[in-house]
Amino acid sequence: MNMKQMRKNVTAAMFFFGLVVAPITATVAMAQDAKPADLVDASGKPVDSNAPAKKGGGFFDIVFGSGAVGTILWFGLFGDAAAAIYFAVDCWVLVKPQKLMPQMLISNVQNAMQEGDVVKAMKVCEQSPSPMANILAAAFQHVEEGFEVIQEAVNAAADLETERLMQRLTWISVCSNLGPSLGLLGTVQGMILTFQALAAGGAGDASALANSIGQALWTTAGGLIVSIPSITIFYSLRNNANRLILRMTAVTMELLNGLRNVEVVGDEAQA
C-alpha cells in the first residue's frame, strides 16, 4: 500500500470517527446527566422515582434537542474536529528533518560533490525525492550558468517548497476557523428558536427557556474547543517548518560551495 492510499484510508477513518463514533461514545458516556440526582425536590418534598425524568442537559439532549439544523451543526463540528486531528497528525509527520532533508541524501550529495560528479549528484536527488532534493535538482540544472544563477534557482525552489508546505499546514488553520463559525451559527439558530418560542407562548416555562439557551451556547463552546488546540498546533508547526526551511537552504548552499569556481565562457562553463 503506497503512502497516498494510506493517507486516504486514514482520512476516511478519521471522518468516520468524528461523524459517527465520537458522537455515539460521548452520548453513551454522558447519558446519565439527564437522570434525576436526588429523590427530593428543592422544597424537600419526595419525588416519585418511577416518574419519567424531565429533559435534562445531557449530551444527548444537547446534540439532538436543538432541532435538525442544530444536530447538523453538531455533526459538522465533529467532522471539523476529525479533520483538524487528521491534518495536525499529517503535518506533524511531514514537518520533520528526516522528511524535509534526509541525512542520507545530504551524505550522498556531499560525496558526489567531493568527487566533482554533478551528474551523480542529480541522480541521487532523483532517487531520494524530498523538498531538499527538489531544491538541489533546481540548482544542478543551472550549474553551467554561474553561481549567481544557481543562488537564484535555489531561492526560487526554496520559495516553491515553502509554499507547498504552507498549503498543507493551512488546512489546520481552516479547521480552526470553521469551529467558531459553526458554533456561532448554532448559537444564533438556538437563540432564534428561543425567541420564537417566547413570541408564541409568552414567558412559558423558565427552565425550558434556560435549557434552550444552554443548548445554543454549547455549540459555541464546542467550536472553541476545536479552534483553540487547532490554531495552537498550526502556529507551532508553521514556525517549525520555517526554521527547517531556513536550515535546509543553508545546508544546500554549503553543498553547492564547490560550484563557486565555475566560470562561464560564452555558452560553455569551465570549472
C-alpha positions as CSV (number, residue, x, y, z in Angstrom):
1,M,0.0,0.0,0.0
2,N,1.5,3.3,-1.1
3,M,1.6,6.5,1.1
4,K,-1.2,8.2,-0.9
5,Q,-3.6,5.2,-0.4
6,M,-2.7,5.0,3.2
7,R,-3.4,8.8,3.6
8,K,-6.9,8.3,2.1
9,N,-7.7,5.4,4.4
10,V,-6.6,7.4,7.4
11,T,-8.7,10.3,6.3
12,A,-11.8,8.1,5.9
13,A,-11.2,6.6,9.3
14,M,-10.9,10.0,11.0
15,F,-14.0,11.3,9.4
16,F,-15.9,8.1,10.4
17,F,-14.7,8.5,13.9
18,G,-15.7,12.2,14.1
19,L,-19.1,11.8,12.5
20,V,-20.2,8.5,14.0
21,V,-18.1,7.0,16.7
22,A,-17.4,10.2,18.7
23,P,-21.0,11.4,19.0
24,I,-22.2,7.9,20.0
25,T,-19.4,7.4,22.6
26,A,-20.0,10.9,24.1
27,T,-23.7,10.3,24.2
28,V,-23.4,7.0,26.0
29,A,-20.8,8.4,28.4
30,M,-23.0,11.4,29.4
31,A,-26.4,9.8,29.1
32,Q,-26.8,9.7,32.9
33,D,-26.7,13.5,33.1
34,A,-30.4,13.6,32.2
35,K,-31.4,11.4,35.2
36,P,-32.5,13.0,38.5
37,A,-29.7,13.1,41.0
38,D,-31.9,13.3,44.1
39,L,-35.2,11.8,45.3
40,V,-36.5,15.1,46.8
41,D,-37.2,18.4,45.1
42,A,-35.9,21.8,46.1
43,S,-38.7,22.2,48.7
44,G,-37.9,18.9,50.4
45,K,-40.9,17.0,49.0
46,P,-40.3,13.4,48.0
47,V,-40.1,12.7,44.2
48,D,-41.6,9.6,42.7
49,S,-38.6,7.6,41.3
50,N,-40.8,5.9,38.8
51,A,-42.0,9.1,37.3
52,P,-40.5,9.9,33.9
53,A,-37.4,12.2,34.1
54,K,-37.6,15.6,32.7
55,K,-35.5,16.6,29.7
56,G,-32.1,17.5,31.2
57,G,-28.9,18.9,30.0
58,G,-27.2,15.6,29.0
59,F,-25.0,15.4,25.9
60,F,-27.7,13.5,24.0
61,D,-30.2,16.3,24.6
62,I,-27.6,19.0,23.7
63,V,-26.9,17.4,20.4
64,F,-30.3,16.2,19.3
65,G,-32.5,18.6,21.3
66,S,-31.8,21.7,19.2
67,G,-33.7,20.7,16.1
68,A,-32.5,19.3,12.8
69,V,-30.3,22.3,12.0
70,G,-28.6,22.2,15.4
71,T,-28.0,18.5,15.0
72,I,-26.4,19.0,11.6
73,L,-24.2,21.7,13.0
74,W,-23.1,19.5,15.8
75,F,-22.1,16.8,13.4
76,G,-20.3,19.4,11.3
77,L,-18.3,20.3,14.5
78,F,-17.4,16.6,15.0
79,G,-16.3,16.4,11.4
80,D,-14.3,19.6,11.7
81,A,-12.6,18.2,14.8
82,A,-11.8,14.9,13.0
83,A,-10.3,16.8,10.0
84,A,-8.2,19.0,12.4
85,I,-6.8,15.9,14.1
86,Y,-6.0,14.3,10.8
87,F,-4.3,17.4,9.3
88,A,-2.4,18.0,12.5
89,V,-1.0,14.4,12.6
90,D,-0.3,14.5,8.9
91,C,1.6,17.8,9.1
92,W,3.4,16.8,12.3
93,V,4.8,13.8,10.5
94,L,5.7,15.9,7.4
95,V,7.5,18.7,9.3
96,K,10.4,16.6,10.4
97,P,14.1,17.0,9.4
98,Q,14.2,13.4,8.1
99,K,11.3,14.1,5.8
100,L,12.4,17.5,4.5
101,M,16.1,17.0,4.4
102,P,17.1,13.3,4.7
103,Q,20.6,12.7,6.1
104,M,21.3,10.0,3.5
105,L,20.5,12.5,0.7
106,I,22.9,15.0,2.2
107,S,25.7,12.5,2.6
108,N,25.3,11.1,-0.9
109,V,25.2,14.5,-2.5
110,Q,28.2,15.6,-0.4
111,N,30.2,12.6,-1.6
112,A,29.3,13.2,-5.2
113,M,30.3,16.9,-5.0
114,Q,33.6,16.0,-3.4
115,E,34.2,13.8,-6.5
116,G,33.2,16.6,-8.7
117,D,30.4,14.5,-10.3
118,V,27.4,16.7,-10.7
119,V,25.5,14.1,-12.8
120,K,25.9,11.6,-9.9
121,A,24.5,14.2,-7.5
122,M,21.5,14.8,-9.8
123,K,20.8,11.1,-9.9
124,V,21.0,10.9,-6.1
125,C,18.3,13.7,-5.9
126,E,16.1,11.8,-8.4
127,Q,16.4,8.6,-6.2
128,S,15.6,10.4,-3.0
129,P,12.5,12.6,-3.6
130,S,12.1,15.3,-0.9
131,P,11.9,19.1,-0.7
132,M,15.7,19.4,-0.3
133,A,16.2,17.1,-3.3
134,N,14.0,19.3,-5.4
135,I,16.0,22.4,-4.4
136,L,19.3,20.7,-5.2
137,A,18.0,19.5,-8.5
138,A,16.9,23.0,-9.4
139,A,20.4,24.2,-8.6
140,F,22.2,21.5,-10.6
141,Q,20.1,22.3,-13.7
142,H,21.8,25.7,-13.8
143,V,25.3,24.6,-13.0
144,E,26.6,25.8,-16.3
145,E,25.2,29.3,-15.9
146,G,27.3,30.5,-13.0
147,F,27.0,30.6,-9.2
148,E,24.7,33.7,-9.1
149,V,22.2,31.9,-11.3
150,I,22.5,28.9,-9.1
151,Q,21.7,31.0,-6.0
152,E,18.6,32.5,-7.7
153,A,17.5,29.0,-8.6
154,V,17.9,27.8,-5.0
155,N,15.9,30.7,-3.6
156,A,13.1,30.2,-6.1
157,A,13.0,26.5,-5.5
158,A,13.0,27.1,-1.7
159,D,10.1,29.5,-2.0
160,L,8.2,27.0,-4.0
161,E,8.8,24.2,-1.5
162,T,7.8,26.6,1.3
163,E,4.5,27.4,-0.4
164,R,3.7,23.7,-0.9
165,L,4.4,23.0,2.7
166,M,2.3,26.0,3.9
167,Q,-0.6,24.9,1.7
168,R,-0.7,21.6,3.7
169,L,-0.4,23.5,7.0
170,T,-3.2,25.9,6.0
171,W,-5.8,23.2,6.3
172,I,-5.3,23.2,10.1
173,S,-5.9,26.9,10.1
174,V,-9.1,26.4,8.0
175,C,-10.4,23.8,10.6
176,S,-9.6,26.2,13.5
177,N,-11.6,29.0,11.7
178,L,-14.5,26.8,10.9
179,G,-15.0,25.7,14.5
180,P,-16.1,29.1,16.0
181,S,-18.1,29.9,12.8
182,L,-20.1,26.7,13.1
183,G,-20.5,27.2,16.9
184,L,-21.7,30.8,16.4
185,L,-24.2,29.7,13.7
186,G,-25.5,27.1,16.1
187,T,-25.9,29.7,18.8
188,V,-27.7,32.1,16.5
189,Q,-30.0,29.3,15.4
190,G,-30.7,28.3,19.0
191,M,-31.5,31.9,20.0
192,I,-33.8,32.3,17.1
193,L,-35.8,29.2,18.2
194,T,-35.8,30.5,21.8
195,F,-37.2,33.9,20.8
196,Q,-39.8,32.3,18.5
197,A,-41.0,30.2,21.5
198,L,-41.2,33.4,23.6
199,A,-43.2,35.2,20.9
200,A,-45.6,32.3,20.5
201,G,-46.3,31.5,24.1
202,G,-45.1,34.3,26.3
203,A,-42.7,33.7,29.2
204,G,-43.6,30.0,29.3
205,D,-41.5,27.6,31.3
206,A,-38.4,29.4,32.5
207,S,-36.5,26.1,32.9
208,A,-37.3,25.1,29.3
209,L,-36.1,28.5,28.0
210,A,-32.9,28.3,30.0
211,N,-32.3,24.8,28.7
212,S,-32.8,26.1,25.1
213,I,-30.3,28.9,25.6
214,G,-27.9,26.5,27.2
215,Q,-28.1,24.3,24.1
216,A,-27.4,27.3,21.9
217,L,-24.3,28.3,23.9
218,W,-23.0,24.8,23.9
219,T,-22.3,25.0,20.2
220,T,-20.1,28.0,20.7
221,A,-18.2,26.1,23.4
222,G,-17.8,23.2,21.1
223,G,-16.4,25.4,18.3
224,L,-13.9,27.0,20.7
225,I,-12.8,23.5,21.9
226,V,-12.0,22.6,18.3
227,S,-10.4,26.0,17.4
228,I,-8.1,26.7,20.3
229,P,-5.9,23.5,20.0
230,S,-6.0,23.7,16.2
231,I,-4.7,27.2,16.0
232,T,-2.0,26.5,18.6
233,I,-0.8,23.4,16.6
234,F,-0.9,25.4,13.4
235,Y,1.4,28.2,14.6
236,S,3.7,25.7,16.3
237,L,4.1,23.6,13.1
238,R,4.4,26.7,10.9
239,N,7.2,28.1,13.0
240,N,9.0,24.8,13.0
241,A,8.6,24.5,9.2
242,N,10.0,28.0,8.7
243,R,13.1,27.1,10.8
244,L,13.6,23.8,8.8
245,I,13.3,25.6,5.5
246,L,16.0,28.1,6.5
247,R,18.2,25.4,7.7
248,M,17.6,23.4,4.6
249,T,18.5,26.4,2.4
250,A,21.7,26.9,4.4
251,V,22.8,23.3,4.1
252,T,22.0,23.4,0.3
253,M,24.3,26.4,-0.2
254,E,27.1,24.6,1.8
255,L,26.8,21.6,-0.5
256,L,27.0,23.9,-3.6
257,N,30.1,25.8,-2.4
258,G,32.2,23.7,-4.8
259,L,30.4,25.3,-7.7
260,R,31.7,28.8,-6.8
261,N,34.8,28.2,-9.0
262,V,32.7,27.5,-12.1
263,E,33.5,30.1,-14.8
264,V,31.1,30.7,-17.7
265,V,32.7,31.4,-21.1
266,G,30.2,32.0,-23.8
267,D,27.8,29.1,-23.9
268,E,30.1,26.8,-22.1
269,A,31.2,26.5,-18.4
270,Q,34.6,25.5,-17.3
271,A,35.5,24.7,-13.7
